[in-house]
Amino acid sequence: DVLPSPEGPVPSVSITEIRQYLRAQGIPFHDGYSCLHTPSLFTDSRESQPPSPATSVPYTLFIDKTTGSFLCTATLAEGTWQDFQANVELRQRSVPPASSEEVEEDTRRAREDARCIWERAVPLWDLLDEDETNKTKAMFGISLVSDATLKRFGVRYLRTAKSLVFPWFSPRDATLKGLKLMRVEKKGDAISYVEETLPRFDSYRNLFGLPLVSRRDTELVLTGWELDALALHQATGVASLALPRGATCLPPALLPYLEQFRRITLWLGEDLRSWEAAKLFARKLSLKRCSLVRPGDLQPRPLEALNQGLNVTKILRAALPASHKSIVSFRQLREEVFGELVNTEQVAGVKWARFPELNKLLKGHRRGELTIFTGPTGSGKTTFISEYALDLCMQGVCTLWGSFEISNVRLAKIMLTQFAAQRLEDQLELYDEWADRFEDLPLYFMTFHGQQNIKTVIDTMQHAVYMYDITHVVVDNLQFMMGHEHLSVDR
């Protein structure tokens, strides 16, 4: 995915400008947690004037306070702040605004494929015999999840692929928009879960369990895994949703669906990366309404807690508020310090799978740290760093590349070759298969080249952090970004 190019970067809009514009246009709005709520421009009430506050209109259009982009949950129309202004102006000229674009061909095909798979899959409580049901549930570690819970969330099983099937229904009209397949892979004693989505990950915007949430619900638990959402709901009865990519990212397009909740508890997993992600997401969701479940031996992920017979409600009640006051005592930090001592390996950061020697030197990739690699021209800095970054990216570390020296096409070619670990120019028939897998990595490229204004670069990075939850930025290289004539100046 390429971020906006420097010639036309996304013009940033401040929350003050958004509010002033809405007031000037006479559009009523509520101030939400991460969005402003207004009546929709896209529903059928298309009078020439925006509705007056007196008429009771549902506020189904949400404007992101950070980026200005909008989403109408009633019609699924979405766009940038400029698109919103254009629609307001069209409306004043009595031109009906264009409803959301026709679904692209790829997405339409993906939905068709999803529907075929969904029809072939059988409800998990409806397998041939009890023995097959029990074996399947045991394989996924969900023996204690009841048939009633599976039925409620509509989980099915695809025999041919030995995969669980989680549906994505539109909260608007309950049509099937996509699905996620999950299968178990065993390597020795270790078990890993392999996931695949239709449509592909970048257009898979599901919050699993959303259609089951009622308008009256004010409390929510946000999990990083579909099976955790099942376990949580069964154990506590609380509304629980699962993020589409777990602790990797929280796409801003999902924020409008979370606006109705006064209290959100983030329980994303059982390792420190989930904890770090929870703190990051809480800032996006507004700290004052978020609480976090800290991972620990007595607080594993929800499914594990259910399987171990722990009191899940008690763990939820003990969640820590996300907003710390400006001054804290050691007593408030005590649990966090203990967590760091217990998990020294995880605190050291994400280990490189391909560079065991590097792990001895740097221990792992940690947020908030700067590493500088130096070496003469042609010594292999770019080749090494692209593999170094790819290694982390394959482990779910969201990565942003700023390649100021070589083009993105050449860089992507190097990385794809490293990812496939073979020369693809000799076997072009394999290109699409590897490219599809490469496309699913949380990897983004800035489109700058050569010398750049440092503020523009920083703004683009900040935008990427908000949009894609970037936790690793690569700048290659500093000299090209700064330009040669400024080397004497300390920049």
C-alpha positions in Angstrom: 0.0 0.0 0.0 1.4 3.4 -1.0 0.8 6.4 1.3 -0.1 9.7 -0.3 2.6 11.1 -2.5 4.5 14.3 -1.5 3.0 16.3 -4.5 -0.4 15.9 -3.0 -0.2 14.9 0.6 -3.5 14.5 2.5 -4.3 18.1 3.6 -4.6 17.8 7.3 -7.7 19.3 8.9 -8.0 20.3 12.5 -10.9 19.4 14.7 -11.6 23.2 15.2 -11.9 23.7 11.4 -14.3 20.7 11.2 -16.5 22.1 13.9 -16.5 25.6 12.4 -17.5 24.2 9.0 -20.3 22.2 10.4 -21.7 25.2 12.3 -21.3 27.5 9.3 -23.3 25.0 7.2 -26.0 24.6 10.0 -25.3 20.9 10.3 -26.0 19.7 13.9 -23.4 17.4 15.5 -22.6 15.6 18.7 -19.0 15.4 20.1 -18.1 11.7 20.4 -15.1 9.8 21.7 -13.0 9.6 18.5 -15.6 11.0 16.0 -18.1 13.8 15.5 -21.6 12.4 14.9 -23.9 14.2 12.3 -27.1 13.2 10.4 -26.3 11.4 7.2 -26.1 13.2 3.9 -26.7 9.9 2.1 -30.0 8.7 3.5 -33.3 9.4 1.6 -34.3 12.6 3.5 -32.7 14.8 0.8 -34.2 18.2 1.5 -32.3 21.0 0.0 -31.3 22.2 3.5 -29.5 20.2 6.1 -32.0 18.9 8.7 -32.6 21.3 11.6 -31.8 20.0 15.1 -35.5 20.1 15.9 -36.3 17.2 13.6 -35.2 14.0 15.2 -32.8 12.4 12.7 -30.6 9.5 13.5 -26.9 10.6 13.7 -25.5 7.9 11.5 -22.6 9.8 9.9 -19.3 9.8 11.7 -16.3 12.2 11.1 -12.9 11.1 12.4 -11.5 13.8 14.6 -7.9 13.1 13.6 -8.2 12.8 9.8 -11.6 14.3 8.9 -12.5 11.2 6.9 -16.2 10.1 7.3 -18.3 6.9 7.3 -22.1 6.7 7.1 -23.1 3.5 9.0 -26.6 3.6 7.4 -25.4 3.5 3.8 -21.7 2.6 4.2 -20.7 5.7 2.1 -17.2 6.8 3.1 -14.6 9.3 2.0 -12.2 12.1 2.9 -13.0 15.4 4.5 -12.8 17.0 1.0 -15.4 14.5 -0.2 -17.7 15.4 2.7 -17.5 19.1 1.9 -18.2 18.4 -1.8 -21.3 16.4 -0.8 -22.6 19.2 1.4 -22.2 21.7 -1.4 -23.9 19.4 -3.9 -26.7 19.0 -1.5 -27.2 22.8 -1.3 -27.6 22.9 -5.0 -30.2 20.1 -4.7 -28.0 17.6 -6.5 -28.5 14.3 -4.8 -25.2 13.2 -3.4 -23.7 10.1 -4.9 -24.3 7.1 -2.7 -21.3 4.9 -1.9 -19.4 3.7 -5.0 -20.2 0.5 -6.7 -18.3 -2.3 -5.1 -15.1 -3.0 -7.1 -15.0 -6.1 -9.2 -12.4 -7.9 -7.0 -14.5 -7.3 -3.8 -17.6 -8.5 -5.7 -15.8 -11.7 -6.7 -14.5 -12.2 -3.2 -18.0 -11.9 -1.8 -19.3 -14.4 -4.3 -16.5 -16.9 -3.3 -17.3 -16.2 0.4 -20.9 -17.0 -0.2 -20.0 -20.4 -1.9 -17.7 -21.4 0.9 -20.3 -20.3 3.5 -22.9 -22.5 1.8 -20.6 -25.5 1.7 -19.6 -25.1 5.4 -21.7 -26.9 8.0 -22.8 -25.5 11.4 -20.2 -26.8 13.9 -23.0 -28.2 16.2 -24.4 -30.1 13.2 -21.5 -32.4 12.1 -22.1 -36.1 11.2 -21.8 -37.5 14.7 -20.9 -36.4 18.2 -17.5 -37.9 17.9 -16.5 -35.7 14.9 -17.9 -32.6 16.7 -15.9 -33.4 19.8 -12.7 -34.1 17.9 -13.1 -30.8 15.9 -13.8 -28.7 19.0 -10.8 -30.3 20.8 -8.5 -29.5 17.8 -9.3 -25.8 18.1 -9.3 -25.9 22.0 -12.9 -24.9 22.2 -14.4 -28.1 23.9 -15.9 -25.9 26.6 -17.5 -23.4 24.2 -21.2 -24.4 24.1 -23.2 -25.1 20.9 -25.5 -22.2 21.9 -22.6 -19.8 21.7 -21.4 -21.2 18.4 -24.9 -20.9 17.1 -25.3 -17.3 18.3 -22.1 -16.2 16.5 -22.8 -18.4 13.5 -19.5 -20.3 13.5 -19.3 -23.0 10.8 -16.8 -25.7 9.8 -15.4 -26.4 6.3 -14.6 -30.1 6.2 -12.4 -30.0 3.1 -10.1 -27.4 4.5 -10.4 -28.5 8.2 -11.1 -24.9 9.0 -13.4 -22.9 11.2 -15.4 -20.3 9.3 -16.3 -17.0 10.9 -18.9 -14.9 9.0 -18.7 -11.2 8.4 -22.3 -9.9 8.2 -23.1 -6.3 7.4 -24.5 -4.6 10.6 -26.8 -2.6 8.2 -28.7 -5.4 6.4 -27.2 -8.7 7.7 -25.9 -9.7 4.2 -22.7 -11.8 4.1 -19.8 -9.4 3.2 -16.9 -11.8 3.7 -15.5 -14.5 6.0 -12.4 -15.6 7.8 -11.1 -19.2 7.6 -8.9 -20.5 10.5 -7.0 -23.9 10.5 -4.6 -25.4 13.0 -1.0 -26.3 12.0 1.2 -28.5 14.2 5.0 -28.3 14.2 6.2 -30.8 16.7 4.5 -29.8 20.0 3.8 -26.3 18.9 0.4 -25.4 17.5 -0.2 -22.4 15.3 -3.3 -21.0 13.8 -3.3 -20.0 10.1 -5.9 -17.4 9.0 -7.2 -16.4 5.6 -9.9 -13.8 4.8 -12.2 -13.2 1.9 -12.0 -10.4 0.7 -8.2 -9.9 1.3 -7.0 -8.4 4.6 -6.8 -4.8 3.5 -10.5 -4.6 2.6 -11.6 -7.0 5.4 -13.2 -4.5 7.8 -15.0 -6.9 10.1 -15.6 -6.5 13.8 -16.6 -10.1 14.5 -19.8 -10.2 16.6 -21.0 -6.7 15.7 -24.5 -7.6 14.4 -25.2 -9.2 17.9 -24.6 -5.9 19.7 -27.8 -4.1 20.7 -28.2 -0.3 20.6 -28.6 -0.4 24.3 -25.2 -1.9 25.1 -22.9 0.6 26.7 -20.1 -1.7 27.7 -17.9 -3.7 25.4 -14.9 -6.0 25.5 -12.6 -5.8 22.5 -10.5 -8.9 21.9 -7.8 -9.9 19.4 -9.3 -13.2 18.3 -12.7 -14.6 17.3 -12.4 -17.6 19.7 -11.7 -15.2 22.6 -14.9 -13.3 21.8 -16.9 -16.5 21.9 -15.3 -17.5 25.3 -15.8 -14.1 26.8 -19.5 -13.8 25.8 -20.2 -17.3 27.1 -18.4 -16.7 30.4 -19.7 -13.1 31.1 -22.6 -12.3 28.8 -20.9 -9.0 28.0 -20.9 -7.7 24.4 -17.6 -8.8 22.9 -16.1 -8.2 19.5 -12.9 -9.4 17.8 -10.6 -7.2 15.7 -10.0 -8.4 12.2 -6.2 -8.5 12.5 -5.8 -9.1 16.2 -3.3 -6.9 18.0 -1.7 -5.9 14.7 -3.9 -2.9 14.0 -7.2 -1.1 14.6 -8.3 0.5 11.3 -9.9 4.0 11.8 -12.7 2.9 9.5 -14.0 0.7 12.4 -14.1 3.5 15.0 -17.6 4.7 14.2 -19.0 1.3 15.2 -17.4 1.7 18.6 -18.8 5.2 19.4 -21.9 4.0 21.2 -19.9 2.4 24.1 -19.2 4.3 27.3 -16.8 1.8 28.5 -14.4 -0.4 26.4 -12.2 -3.0 27.9 -9.3 -4.1 25.7 -8.2 -7.8 26.3 -6.2 -8.5 23.2 -4.0 -11.5 24.2 -1.6 -12.9 26.7 1.8 -11.4 25.6 3.4 -8.0 26.1 2.9 -7.1 22.4 -0.8 -7.4 22.9 -0.4 -5.1 26.0 1.5 -2.5 24.0 -1.1 -2.7 21.2 -3.9 -2.2 23.8 -2.3 1.0 25.1 -1.9 2.3 21.5 -5.5 1.5 20.5 -6.9 3.0 23.8 -5.4 6.4 22.6 -7.3 6.1 19.4 -10.6 5.2 21.2 -10.2 7.9 23.8 -8.3 7.0 27.0 -11.0 8.1 29.4 -13.4 5.3 28.4 -10.9 2.5 28.1 -9.6 -0.1 30.5 -6.9 -2.7 29.8 -6.5 -6.3 31.0 -2.8 -6.8 31.8 -1.4 -10.2 30.5 -0.1 -12.4 33.3 -0.2 -16.0 34.6 -3.5 -15.5 36.3 -4.8 -13.4 33.4 -4.3 -15.4 30.2 -6.3 -14.7 27.0 -10.1 -15.2 27.5 -10.3 -18.7 25.8 -7.4 -19.9 28.0 -9.1 -18.4 31.1 -12.4 -20.3 30.2 -10.4 -23.6 29.7 -8.6 -23.2 33.0 -11.8 -22.5 34.9 -10.8 -19.0 36.0 -13.3 -16.4 37.0 -13.5 -14.3 33.7 -15.8 -11.7 35.2 -13.4 -11.1 38.1 -10.5 -10.6 35.6 -12.6 -8.1 33.7 -13.5 -6.2 36.9 -9.8 -5.9 37.7 -8.9 -4.2 34.3 -6.7 -1.1 34.7 -8.0 2.3 33.6 -6.0 3.4 30.5 -5.7 7.0 31.5 -3.0 7.6 34.1 -2.9 10.8 36.0 0.2 12.9 35.4 1.8 11.8 38.6 1.8 8.2 39.9 3.2 6.5 42.9 5.1 3.2 42.8 2.1 1.4 44.2 0.3 2.1 40.9 3.3 0.9 38.9 4.0 -2.1 41.0 2.0 -4.6 38.8 3.6 -3.3 35.6 7.1 -3.6 37.1 6.3 -7.2 38.2 5.0 -7.9 34.7 8.3 -6.7 33.2 10.4 -8.9 35.5 8.2 -12.0 34.8 8.4 -11.5 31.0 12.0 -10.4 30.6 12.2 -12.2 27.2 9.2 -10.4 25.8 10.3 -7.0 27.3 13.5 -7.4 25.2 11.3 -7.0 22.1 10.4 -9.0 18.9 13.2 -11.4 18.1 14.5 -11.8 14.5 13.8 -15.2 13.1 16.5 -15.0 10.5 19.3 -13.3 12.5 20.0 -15.1 15.8 23.4 -13.3 16.1 21.5 -9.9 16.0 19.3 -11.0 18.8 22.4 -11.4 21.0 23.4 -7.8 20.2 20.1 -6.0 20.2 17.8 -8.5 22.1 14.9 -7.6 19.7 12.9 -4.8 18.1 11.5 -2.5 20.8 9.2 0.5 20.2 10.6 3.9 20.8 14.2 3.0 20.0 16.4 4.3 17.2 19.0 2.1 15.6 21.4 3.5 13.1 23.2 1.3 10.6 26.3 2.8 8.9 28.6 1.6 6.2 30.2 2.7 2.9 28.3 2.9 -0.4 27.6 -0.6 -1.8 28.3 -2.5 1.4 24.8 -3.9 1.5 22.9 -1.7 4.0 19.7 -1.6 2.0 19.8 -5.3 1.2 20.4 -6.1 4.8 17.8 -3.6 6.3 15.1 -4.8 3.8 15.5 -8.4 5.1 15.8 -7.2 8.7 12.5 -5.3 8.4 10.8 -8.1 6.4 11.7 -10.5 9.2 9.8 -8.3 11.7 7.0 -7.6 9.3 6.3 -11.3 8.8 5.8 -11.5 12.6 3.1 -8.9 12.5 5.2 -5.7 13.2 3.5 -3.0 11.1 6.3 -1.4 9.1 6.6 1.8 7.1 9.5 2.2 4.6 10.8 5.6 3.5 13.2 4.8 0.7 14.8 8.1 -0.5 17.6 6.5 -2.4 16.1 3.6 -4.5 12.6 3.4 -6.0 9.8 1.6 -4.2 9.5 -0.8 -7.2 13.1 -1.9 -6.8 12.9 -2.1 -3.1 9.6 -4.2 -3.3 11.4 -6.5 -5.8 14.3 -7.1 -3.4 11.9 -7.8 -0.5 9.7 -10.1 -2.5 12.7 -12.1 -3.5 13.9 -12.3 0.1 10.3 -13.2 1.2 10.1 -16.1 -1.4 13.7 -17.0 -0.8 14.1 -17.8 -4.5 14.7 -16.1 -7.8 11.3 -15.4 -9.2 12.6 -14.2 -12.6 13.3 -17.9 -13.3 9.8 -19.1 -12.3 7.4 -16.4 -13.3 4.4 -18.8 -12.9 4.9 -18.6 -9.1 4.8 -14.8 -9.1 1.1 -14.4 -8.3 1.1 -16.9 -5.5 4.0 -15.2 -3.7 2.8 -11.7 -4.5 -0.6 -12.5 -2.9 1.1 -13.7 0.3 3.4 -10.7 0.3 0.5 -8.3 -0.1 -1.0 -9.5 3.2 2.0 -8.3 5.2 1.4 -5.1 7.2 4.0 -3.3 5.1 3.6 0.3 3.7 5.9 2.5 1.6 6.2 6.3 1.5 6.3 7.7 -2.0 9.1 10.3 -1.4 12.3 10.3 -3.3 15.5 12.3 -3.0 15.8 15.3 -0.7 12.6 16.2 1.2 11.2 18.8 3.6 11.6 17.1 7.0 8.2 18.4 8.3 6.4 16.8 5.3 8.1 13.5 6.1 7.3 13.6 9.8 3.6 14.5 9.0 3.3 11.5 6.7 4.8 9.2 9.3 2.3 10.5 12.0 -0.5 10.0 9.5 0.7 6.4 8.9 0.9 5.7 12.6 -2.7 6.7 13.2 -4.1 5.0 10.1 -2.1 1.8 10.1 -0.7 1.5 13.7 2.9 1.6 12.4 5.4 0.5 15.0 8.6 0.3 12.9 9.8 3.0 10.5 12.8 2.6 8.2 14.5 5.6 6.7 16.9 4.7 3.9 18.9 6.8 3.9 19.3 9.9 6.0 21.8 11.5 3.7 19.5 11.3 0.7 16.5 12.6 2.7 18.5 15.6 4.0 20.3 16.4 0.7 24.1 16.7 0.4 24.4 20.5 0.8 23.1 20.4 4.4 25.6 18.0 5.8 27.5 20.7 7.7 24.3 21.8 9.5 23.3 19.8 12.6 19.8 18.6 11.5 
